[in-house]
Amino acid sequence: MNQAPRIERRSSVCPHDCPSVCSLEVEVIDGRSIGRVHGAKSNSYTAGVICAKVARYAERIHNPDRLLYPMRRTGPKGSGQFERISWDEALDIVAEKFLEAERDFGSESVWPYYYAGTMGFVMRDGINRLRHVKKYSGQYSTICTAMSWTGYVAGTGHLRGSDPREMAVSDCIVIWGTNPVHTQVNVMTHAMKARKERGAKLVVIDIYQNATMKQADMALLVKPGTDGALACAVMHVLFRDGLADREYLERYTDHPQGLEEHLKTRDPAWASAITGLSVEEIEAFARLVGTTKRTFFRLGYGFARQRNGVVNMHAAASIPAVTGAWQYEGGGAFHSNSGIFHWNKALIEGHDAIDPAIRILDQSQIGRVLTGDAEALHNGPPVKAMLIQNTNPVSVAPEQELVKRGFSREDLFVCVHEQFMTETALMADIVLPATMFMEHDDLYSGGGHQHFQVGPKLIDPPGECRSNHEVFRGLATRLGAEHRGFAMEPREIIDWTLRNSGWGSLEELEARIHFDAQPPFEEAHFLRGFGYPDGKFRFRPDWASVPSYNNGAMGPWAEMPSFPDHWGVIEAATEEHPFRLATSPARNFLNSSFTETPTSLDKERRPEVMIHPLDAERQGITDGDWVKLRNHRGEVYLRARLFDGVRRGVLIAEGIWPNAAHPFGRGINTLTGGDQVAPYGGAAFHDNRVALEKADLDPALELPLARKHHRAEAVV
């Protein structure tokens, strides 16, 4: 008789690059595999709800295309021709190449490169311990948060905000620059509760009619890069109509009189011409937030991915300071709580080994770095060897033509530690198989809320997969890199980090499952003062000294406006390139993750670009036609999707499909720029001018490119 499988629900936490960092309950089957993944009801932010792509994680962790063994390249770069080798042989080769580069070109010629494929501290950030001990080139991580965090902190002085669970007790929720139905579904959980129980109004501000905008009571469709103009016009109306809280302004802000004077010419008619909204829409929005004290501004990352994104974020965050909404439960603003946890990562990252003389390279400029741009290299040696973990730059980094050219260098040695044969792994000399989050121990905190939690190992990894920590340890031994962190197990490192961050022990955390670190109401709402020495919100920030993570002022920072404004440094449309393109998140992908799972591929179908029907008609484009997008960086082919939920002159391409899903292997980031954005850098992924034309492609390209998978021709 067949015995029924033993299914046990175990606690875990989602590791992916998403503010929700959901608390999970995982069905572990016979201690060897997983079934369905559920949201943990015991976590008051997750509240039992998770996205569909993580709910079906069994498709990913048990995917037959997972990498299982170390491999060495045997054919040309990108060919997918590899042979299986042992772990010892693989690590010996990597160490030999790193030592060779260090001997011939100096330690800075080795560049460990990583990002947020996992948000676990031990597995994500431990690469820095190896970096610091060996004095390899540093990494300035600009690809995601540099602009939005800087813009928010420019006003508040600290990266925290109103408890995001307070959306449930708001009378008006403004979701600005994020599509949480696609990217962080828990925001909708709390917003919908307020609508159901309190009759709260939901305002959504975005650049296309996405799934979140369809839920809105007031949907404001702005042109890309014009959010600052909308914010200024709203504040103009607040001052004009007596809706500004002058008592609050005098007590908690730096230059209310200067702001009011500055905004006198920034009226709704001025903003209408810039944003595309009507005067009536702007007036109605201003009246709503001005007369509804419990208004919660949920500010996302999307609208900050423009060259003026820092200014736009600061302008939007200034509105609740004018209305005084911060004083009320369910009011104020929230972007990220990453500043509340005060993590001590000294052991994880090897802070005791940091040499401030070592150069720090900009991760968003990897294409320029690898093609020998002297400025990007800080006039130092070329990068000759790399270890890449938790990221897929050949798909996700800007300036893809430069990136691919750089990775094609025969004199560049690359080791990629990965879960699947990504397009970056295809360019590697050595590929190492990596564990997934249920196959190792790690520690996570939620930037989109206030909890932290340990994600324990639940099952053994398949094949010969090893964790990031095991790779650091194996390389350290061969490279002569000495640090006590390499000798410790992940659980020991987690326990040390918790204790030295003031959060107790690992044993205590595991007993609680997740820890709620939300600051008191007065602190979260800045009622004890904002994060500057004088306690004042900055309407007029000193852009060169905003207390946000940075590598020094860069870009045209000296030209930034003193007060909130529309700053016209975006890549505006021209006669040659008359369209503006944004590369927005797809619902079933997360950056380049989940592009390997069958259900996600089925639901997303194929790479498409949304085009307004009247724009398409002018060029003889019909729904489903091949079209070409081009600018000075390159050209990309996609299918046309006619959609009247975008403004004329705006194009939206959702998701980061593999380059191989596009004709000629050129993905959407071929068109995105890597120039440094003021004041602290960042990647302006949604700020691209392009030309659009109908494409006449060879019928052979009618093959289902989106289903094309690269498989390593490994000799097993």
QUIWODA-V453912 format. One record per residue. N is the residue number from 1. PHI is phi in radians with two decimals (999 if undefined). OMEGA is omega in radians with two decimals (999 if undefined). Layout:
BEGIN
<<N PHI OMEGA> <N PHI OMEGA>>
END
This chain:
BEGIN
<<1 999 3.12> <2 -1.25 3.12> <3 -1.53 3.13> <4 -1.11 3.13> <5 -1.10 3.09> <6 -1.56 -3.11> <7 -1.95 -3.13> <8 -2.11 3.08> <9 -1.52 -3.12> <10 -2.13 3.12> <11 -1.34 3.06> <12 -2.71 -3.13> <13 -2.64 -3.09> <14 -1.18 -3.06> <15 -1.67 -2.92> <16 -1.40 -3.02> <17 -1.34 -3.06> <18 -2.57 -3.12> <19 -1.06 -3.06> <20 -1.21 -3.13> <21 0.64 -2.97> <22 -1.16 2.99> <23 -1.42 -2.96> <24 -2.07 2.86> <25 -2.17 -3.00> <26 -1.92 3.03> <27 -1.36 3.09> <28 -1.74 -3.01> <29 -1.79 3.12> <30 0.93 3.09> <31 1.20 -3.02> <32 -2.12 -3.07> <33 -2.50 3.12> <34 -2.08 3.05> <35 -1.97 -3.12> <36 -1.28 3.07> <37 -1.95 -3.07> <38 -2.08 2.97> <39 -1.32 -3.13> <40 -1.42 3.11> <41 -1.24 -3.11> <42 -1.27 3.08> <43 -1.58 -2.99> <44 -1.22 3.05> <45 -1.59 3.09> <46 -1.03 3.03> <47 0.91 3.05> <48 1.43 -3.04> <49 -2.03 3.03> <50 -2.37 3.14> <51 -1.29 -3.07> <52 -1.14 -3.07> <53 -1.17 3.08> <54 -1.43 3.10> <55 -1.02 3.13> <56 -1.80 -3.06> <57 -1.13 3.09> <58 -1.00 3.08> <59 -1.08 -3.07> <60 -1.59 -3.04> <61 -1.25 3.12> <62 -1.87 -3.12> <63 -1.20 -3.13> <64 -1.16 3.14> <65 -1.56 3.13> <66 -1.08 3.00> <67 -1.28 -3.04> <68 -2.15 -3.03> <69 -2.44 3.01> <70 -1.10 -3.10> <71 -2.46 3.08> <72 -2.06 -3.14> <73 -1.18 3.11> <74 -2.07 3.13> <75 -2.01 3.12> <76 -1.08 3.10> <77 -1.04 -3.13> <78 1.53 -3.09> <79 -1.34 -3.07> <80 1.40 -3.12> <81 -1.66 -3.10> <82 -2.38 2.99> <83 -2.18 3.13> <84 -1.27 3.05> <85 -2.36 3.14> <86 -1.44 3.07> <87 -1.10 -3.13> <88 -1.06 -3.13> <89 -1.13 -3.12> <90 -1.10 -3.12> <91 -1.18 3.07> <92 -1.07 -3.14> <93 -1.13 -3.13> <94 -1.06 -3.13> <95 -1.08 3.13> <96 -1.05 -3.12> <97 -1.20 3.10> <98 -1.15 -3.14> <99 -1.16 3.10> <100 -1.14 3.11> <101 -1.10 3.14> <102 -1.10 -3.13> <103 -1.18 -3.02> <104 -1.51 -3.01> <105 -2.26 -3.12> <106 1.66 -3.04> <107 -1.10 -3.12> <108 -1.24 3.09> <109 -1.35 3.04> <110 -1.76 -3.08> <111 -2.25 2.97> <112 -1.16 -3.00> <113 -2.31 -3.04> <114 -2.72 2.87> <115 -2.75 -2.82> <116 -1.96 3.01> <117 -1.03 2.85> <118 -2.22 3.09> <119 -1.71 3.09> <120 -1.25 -3.00> <121 -1.16 -3.07> <122 -1.18 -3.05> <123 -1.40 3.13> <124 -1.43 -2.93> <125 -1.63 -3.12> <126 -1.11 3.10> <127 -1.06 3.14> <128 -1.22 3.08> <129 -1.11 3.09> <130 -1.11 3.13> <131 -1.00 -3.04> <132 -1.22 -3.13> <133 -1.12 -3.09> <134 -1.57 -3.13> <135 1.05 3.02> <136 -1.33 3.13> <137 -0.99 3.09> <138 -1.36 3.09> <139 -2.23 3.00> <140 -1.68 -3.01> <141 -1.48 -3.03> <142 -2.02 -2.89> <143 -1.32 -3.06> <144 -2.31 -2.86> <145 -1.73 -2.96> <146 -0.99 -3.07> <147 -1.42 -3.05> <148 -1.20 3.12> <149 -1.07 -3.12> <150 -1.10 -3.14> <151 -1.12 3.13> <152 -1.23 -3.10> <153 -1.17 3.08> <154 -0.96 3.10> <155 -1.55 -2.98> <156 -1.47 -3.09> <157 1.40 -3.13> <158 -2.75 -3.09> <159 -1.57 3.02> <160 -2.76 3.11> <161 -2.99 3.13> <162 -0.99 3.10> <163 -0.94 -3.10> <164 -1.08 3.06> <165 -1.21 3.11> <166 -1.19 3.03> <167 -0.94 -3.10> <168 -1.18 3.12> <169 -2.01 3.09> <170 -1.50 3.01> <171 -1.78 3.06> <172 -2.67 3.10> <173 -2.04 3.11> <174 -1.85 3.10> <175 -1.73 -2.95> <176 -2.16 3.04> <177 1.30 3.04> <178 -2.63 -3.12> <179 -2.04 -2.97> <180 -1.11 3.04> <181 -1.02 3.10> <182 -1.53 -2.83> <183 -2.01 3.11> <184 -2.74 -2.95> <185 -1.07 -3.11> <186 -1.14 3.04> <187 -0.99 -3.12> <188 -1.19 3.11> <189 -0.97 -3.06> <190 -1.36 3.10> <191 -1.16 -3.13> <192 -1.20 3.06> <193 -1.11 3.11> <194 -1.13 3.12> <195 -1.12 -3.08> <196 -1.21 -3.00> <197 -1.60 -3.04> <198 -2.15 -3.06> <199 1.23 -3.10> <200 -1.11 3.08> <201 -1.57 3.12> <202 -1.97 3.07> <203 -1.88 3.10> <204 -2.19 3.14> <205 -2.05 -3.11> <206 -2.77 -3.06> <207 -1.82 3.00> <208 -2.72 -3.09> <209 -1.35 -3.12> <210 -1.62 -3.05> <211 -1.11 3.12> <212 -1.30 3.13> <213 -1.06 3.14> <214 -1.17 3.12> <215 -1.57 -2.92> <216 -1.42 2.90> <217 -1.37 3.08> <218 -2.34 -3.13> <219 -1.91 -3.08> <220 -1.93 -3.06> <221 -1.69 -3.07> <222 -1.76 3.01> <223 -1.25 -3.13> <224 -0.99 3.06> <225 1.41 -3.09> <226 -2.04 -3.08> <227 -1.08 3.12> <228 -1.09 3.10> <229 -1.13 3.10> <230 -1.07 -3.13> <231 -1.04 -3.13> <232 -1.14 3.13> <233 -1.14 3.08> <234 -1.06 -3.14> <235 -1.18 3.04> <236 -0.99 -3.13> <237 -1.14 -3.14> <238 -1.05 3.09> <239 -1.20 -3.08> <240 -1.08 -3.01> <241 -1.74 3.08> <242 1.26 -3.12> <243 -1.74 3.06> <244 -1.38 3.12> <245 -1.52 -3.01> <246 -1.20 3.11> <247 -1.14 3.10> <248 -1.10 -3.12> <249 -1.02 -3.12> <250 -1.17 -3.07> <251 -1.44 -2.91> <252 -2.03 -3.08> <253 -2.20 -2.96> <254 -1.49 -3.02> <255 -2.39 -3.10> <256 -1.09 3.14> <257 -1.18 3.10> <258 -1.12 3.11> <259 -1.12 -3.12> <260 -1.05 3.13> <261 -1.12 3.13> <262 -1.05 -3.04> <263 -1.44 -3.07> <264 -1.05 3.11> <265 -1.66 -3.12> <266 -1.72 -3.06> <267 -1.55 -3.11> <268 -1.02 3.11> <269 -1.14 3.07> <270 -1.04 -3.11> <271 -1.20 3.13> <272 -1.03 -3.12> <273 -1.15 -3.12> <274 -1.56 -2.99> <275 -1.51 -3.01> <276 1.55 3.05> <277 -1.31 3.05> <278 -1.42 3.06> <279 -1.00 -3.11> <280 -1.11 3.11> <281 -1.11 -3.12> <282 -1.15 3.13> <283 -1.07 -3.11> <284 -1.14 3.12> <285 -1.11 -3.14> <286 -1.09 3.13> <287 -1.13 -3.12> <288 -1.08 -3.09> <289 -1.30 3.14> <290 -1.34 -3.12> <291 -1.82 3.14> <292 -2.00 -3.03> <293 -1.13 3.13> <294 -1.50 3.07> <295 -1.85 -3.08> <296 -1.92 3.12> <297 -1.67 3.08> <298 -1.68 -2.98> <299 -1.74 -3.05> <300 -1.69 -3.12> <301 -1.53 -2.94> <302 -1.04 -3.04> <303 -1.32 3.05> <304 -1.57 -3.13> <305 -1.55 3.04> <306 -2.11 3.14> <307 -1.16 3.02> <308 -1.85 -3.01> <309 -1.11 3.13> <310 -1.14 3.12> <311 -1.14 3.13> <312 -1.12 3.12> <313 -1.09 3.14> <314 -1.08 -3.13> <315 -1.12 3.14> <316 -1.13 -3.14> <317 -1.22 3.13> <318 -1.35 -3.05> <319 -1.05 -3.14> <320 -1.14 3.03> <321 -1.31 3.08> <322 -1.34 -3.14> <323 -1.39 -3.05> <324 1.34 -3.09> <325 -1.08 3.14> <326 -1.05 -3.06> <327 -1.30 -2.93> <328 -2.02 2.98> <329 -1.08 -3.06> <330 1.49 3.12> <331 -2.14 -3.14> <332 1.78 -3.08> <333 -2.50 3.09> <334 -2.60 2.98> <335 -2.14 3.13> <336 -2.70 3.05> <337 -1.79 -3.05> <338 -1.05 -3.12> <339 -1.48 -3.04> <340 -1.57 -2.92> <341 -1.58 -3.13> <342 0.71 -3.13> <343 -1.23 3.00> <344 -1.77 -3.09> <345 -1.77 -3.07> <346 -1.02 -3.14> <347 -1.30 -3.12> <348 -1.01 -3.00> <349 -1.73 -3.14> <350 1.17 -3.10> <351 -1.08 -3.13> <352 -1.22 -3.12> <353 -1.86 -3.09> <354 -1.17 3.03> <355 -1.94 -3.07> <356 -1.14 3.13> <357 -1.41 -3.12> <358 -1.29 -3.12> <359 -1.16 3.12> <360 -2.13 -3.07> <361 -1.66 -3.08> <362 -1.41 -3.09> <363 -1.08 -3.13> <364 -1.24 -3.13> <365 -1.81 -3.11> <366 -1.05 3.09> <367 -1.09 3.13> <368 -1.20 3.12> <369 -1.06 -3.03> <370 -1.34 3.08> <371 -1.79 2.94> <372 1.46 3.10> <373 -1.14 -3.02> <374 -1.10 3.14> <375 -1.14 3.13> <376 -1.10 3.13> <377 -1.50 -3.09> <378 0.95 3.12> <379 1.02 3.12> <380 -1.79 -3.08> <381 -1.20 3.06> <382 -1.17 3.01> <383 -1.41 -3.07> <384 -1.98 -3.11> <385 -2.63 -3.10> <386 -2.44 2.88> <387 -2.02 -3.07> <388 -2.06 3.09> <389 -2.37 2.93> <390 1.12 3.11> <391 -2.80 -3.02> <392 -2.38 -2.97> <393 -1.08 3.14> <394 -1.16 3.03> <395 -1.81 -2.90> <396 -1.80 -3.09> <397 -1.38 3.08> <398 -1.24 3.13> <399 0.96 -3.00> <400 -1.04 -3.14> <401 -1.10 3.06> <402 -1.18 -3.13> <403 -1.05 -3.11> <404 -1.17 3.09> <405 -1.10 3.13> <406 -1.12 -3.13> <407 -1.24 3.13> <408 -1.43 -3.13> <409 -1.04 3.11> <410 -1.25 -3.12> <411 -1.59 3.10> <412 -1.81 3.06> <413 -1.64 -3.09> <414 -2.30 2.96> <415 -1.95 3.13> <416 -2.04 3.10> <417 -1.83 -2.92> <418 -2.52 3.11> <419 -1.68 3.13> <420 -2.34 3.10> <421 -1.38 3.12> <422 -1.23 3.13> <423 -1.23 3.01> <424 -1.30 3.11> <425 -1.06 3.12> <426 -1.09 -3.13> <427 -1.61 -3.04> <428 -1.48 2.99> <429 -1.58 3.06> <430 -2.24 3.08> <431 -2.06 -3.14> <432 -2.00 -3.12> <433 -1.44 -3.02> <434 -1.91 3.03> <435 -1.29 2.95> <436 -1.85 -2.90> <437 -1.12 3.12> <438 -1.44 -3.08> <439 -1.93 3.07> <440 -2.71 3.11> <441 -1.62 3.06> <442 -2.83 -3.08> <443 -2.12 -3.05> <444 -2.35 2.96> <445 -2.28 -3.01> <446 -1.79 3.07> <447 -1.12 -3.13> <448 -1.49 3.10> <449 -2.63 -2.98> <450 -2.41 -3.07> <451 -1.83 2.88> <452 -2.26 -2.97> <453 -2.83 2.98> <454 -1.55 2.97> <455 -1.78 -3.06> <456 -1.42 3.00> <457 -1.14 -3.12> <458 -1.90 -3.12> <459 -2.45 3.07> <460 -1.35 3.11> <461 -1.29 3.10> <462 -1.39 3.05> <463 0.92 -3.12> <464 -2.00 -3.13> <465 -1.07 3.09> <466 -2.22 -3.14> <467 -1.33 3.07> <468 -0.99 -3.11> <469 -1.05 3.11> <470 -1.12 3.11> <471 -1.21 3.07> <472 -0.96 -3.07> <473 -1.11 -3.13> <474 -1.14 3.11> <475 -1.26 -3.11> <476 -1.01 3.14> <477 -1.05 -3.09> <478 -1.34 -3.09> <479 -1.66 -3.09> <480 1.26 -3.14> <481 -1.58 -3.07> <482 -1.87 3.05> <483 -2.84 -3.07> <484 -1.06 -3.14> <485 -1.10 -3.14> <486 -1.23 -3.11> <487 -1.54 -3.06> <488 -1.66 3.04> <489 -1.44 -3.13> <490 -0.92 -3.12> <491 -1.14 3.08> <492 -1.16 3.13> <493 -1.17 3.10> <494 -1.08 -3.13> <495 -1.07 3.12> <496 -1.05 -3.10> <497 -1.12 3.10> <498 -1.06 -3.09> <499 -1.09 -3.06> <500 -1.48 2.99> <501 -1.80 3.11> <502 1.46 -3.07> <503 -1.98 3.10> <504 1.46 -3.03> <505 -1.82 3.05> <506 -1.09 3.14> <507 -1.04 3.13> <508 -1.15 -3.14> <509 -1.16 -3.13> <510 -1.13 3.10> <511 -1.20 -3.13> <512 -1.56 -3.05> <513 1.34 3.09> <514 -2.35 -3.05> <515 -1.98 3.11> <516 -1.58 -3.07> <517 -1.77 -3.10> <518 -1.02 3.09> <519 -1.15 3.08> <520 -1.02 -3.09> <521 -0.90 -3.07> <522 -1.09 3.14> <523 -1.34 -3.13> <524 -1.08 -3.12> <525 -1.65 3.08> <526 1.02 3.13> <527 -1.37 2.98> <528 -1.67 -3.12> <529 1.95 3.08> <530 -1.32 -2.92> <531 -1.40 3.06> <532 -1.69 -3.08> <533 -0.96 3.14> <534 -1.55 3.10> <535 1.31 -3.05> <536 -1.77 2.95> <537 -1.13 -3.09> <538 -1.66 2.90> <539 -1.31 -3.08> <540 -2.17 -3.06> <541 -1.31 2.96> <542 -1.55 -2.95> <543 -1.10 -3.12> <544 -1.42 -3.10> <545 -2.35 3.04> <546 -1.10 -3.07> <547 -1.35 3.13> <548 -2.19 3.12> <549 -0.84 -3.11> <550 -2.79 3.08> <551 -2.17 -3.12> <552 1.67 -3.13> <553 -1.15 -3.11> <554 -2.67 -3.07> <555 1.15 -3.10> <556 -1.38 -3.02> <557 -1.12 -3.11> <558 -1.22 -3.13> <559 -1.66 -3.10> <560 -1.18 -3.11> <561 -1.16 -3.11> <562 -1.21 3.13> <563 -1.89 3.05> <564 -0.88 -3.04> <565 -2.90 2.90> <566 -1.60 -3.11> <567 -1.82 -2.97> <568 -1.48 3.12> <569 -1.81 3.13> <570 -1.20 3.11> <571 -1.37 -3.01> <572 -1.20 3.10> <573 -1.11 3.10> <574 -2.28 3.10> <575 -1.08 3.14> <576 -1.29 -3.12> <577 -2.21 -2.94> <578 -1.45 -3.11> <579 -2.02 3.04> <580 -1.95 -3.03> <581 -1.94 2.97> <582 -2.07 -3.14> <583 -1.88 -2.98> <584 -1.48 -3.09> <585 -1.22 3.02> <586 -1.48 -3.08> <587 -1.22 -2.99> <588 -1.84 3.01> <589 -2.03 2.98> <590 -2.38 -2.92> <591 0.94 3.13> <592 -1.74 3.06> <593 -1.39 -3.13> <594 1.29 3.04> <595 -1.31 3.12> <596 -1.85 -3.10> <597 -1.71 -3.03> <598 -1.01 -3.08> <599 -1.17 3.10> <600 -1.07 3.11> <601 -1.11 3.13> <602 -1.08 -3.08> <603 -1.30 -3.13> <604 -1.46 3.01> <605 1.28 -3.02> <606 -2.93 3.07> <607 -1.19 -3.13> <608 -2.37 3.02> <609 -2.18 3.14> <610 -1.41 -3.09> <611 -2.29 3.06> <612 -1.12 -3.08> <613 -0.95 -3.13> <614 -1.24 3.04> <615 -1.15 3.13> <616 -1.14 -3.10> <617 -1.06 -3.13> <618 -1.06 -3.10> <619 -1.95 3.09> <620 1.19 -3.13> <621 -1.67 3.06> <622 -1.98 -3.08> <623 -1.03 3.13> <624 1.60 3.11> <625 -1.14 2.91> <626 -1.25 3.04> <627 -2.31 3.09> <628 -1.99 2.97> <629 -1.87 -3.13> <630 -2.53 2.92> <631 -2.60 -3.06> <632 -1.21 -3.14> <633 -1.60 -3.11> <634 2.74 -3.14> <635 -2.46 -3.06> <636 -2.41 3.10> <637 -1.97 3.10> <638 -2.50 3.01> <639 -1.54 3.11> <640 -1.46 2.96> <641 -2.13 3.14> <642 -1.27 -2.96> <643 -2.68 -3.11> <644 -1.50 3.08> <645 -1.59 2.98> <646 -2.04 3.07> <647 -1.34 3.02> <648 -0.98 3.11> <649 1.49 3.13> <650 -2.02 3.10> <651 -2.14 3.12> <652 -2.19 3.03> <653 -2.06 -3.07> <654 -1.47 2.96> <655 1.50 3.00> <656 -1.84 3.04> <657 -1.26 3.02> <658 -0.98 3.08> <659 -0.95 -3.09> <660 -1.18 3.09> <661 -1.39 3.13> <662 -1.87 3.01> <663 -0.96 3.11> <664 1.20 3.02> <665 1.19 3.12> <666 -1.95 -3.11> <667 -1.51 -2.97> <668 -1.11 -3.12> <669 -1.34 2.91> <670 -1.02 -2.99> <671 -1.66 -3.05> <672 -1.62 -3.05> <673 -1.71 3.13> <674 -2.05 3.13> <675 -1.16 -3.06> <676 -1.38 -3.07> <677 -1.70 3.14> <678 -1.30 -0.01> <679 -1.69 -3.02> <680 -2.18 3.13> <681 1.52 -3.11> <682 2.43 -3.11> <683 -1.86 -3.08> <684 -1.59 -3.02> <685 -1.11 -3.06> <686 -1.75 -3.00> <687 -2.21 -3.05> <688 -2.43 3.00> <689 -1.63 -3.07> <690 -2.52 2.93> <691 -1.74 -3.13> <692 -2.19 3.05> <693 -2.64 3.08> <694 -1.20 -3.08> <695 -2.00 3.08> <696 -1.90 -3.04> <697 -1.73 3.07> <698 -1.04 3.13> <699 -0.97 3.13> <700 -1.08 -3.14> <701 -1.40 3.03> <702 -1.29 3.08> <703 -1.01 -3.13> <704 -1.23 -3.07> <705 -1.03 -3.09> <706 -1.11 -3.14> <707 -1.66 -3.11> <708 -1.30 -3.14> <709 -1.99 2.99> <710 -1.51 3.06> <711 -2.12 3.12> <712 -1.20 3.10> <713 -1.50 -3.03> <714 -1.43 3.02> <715 -1.54 -3.06> <716 -1.85 999>>
END
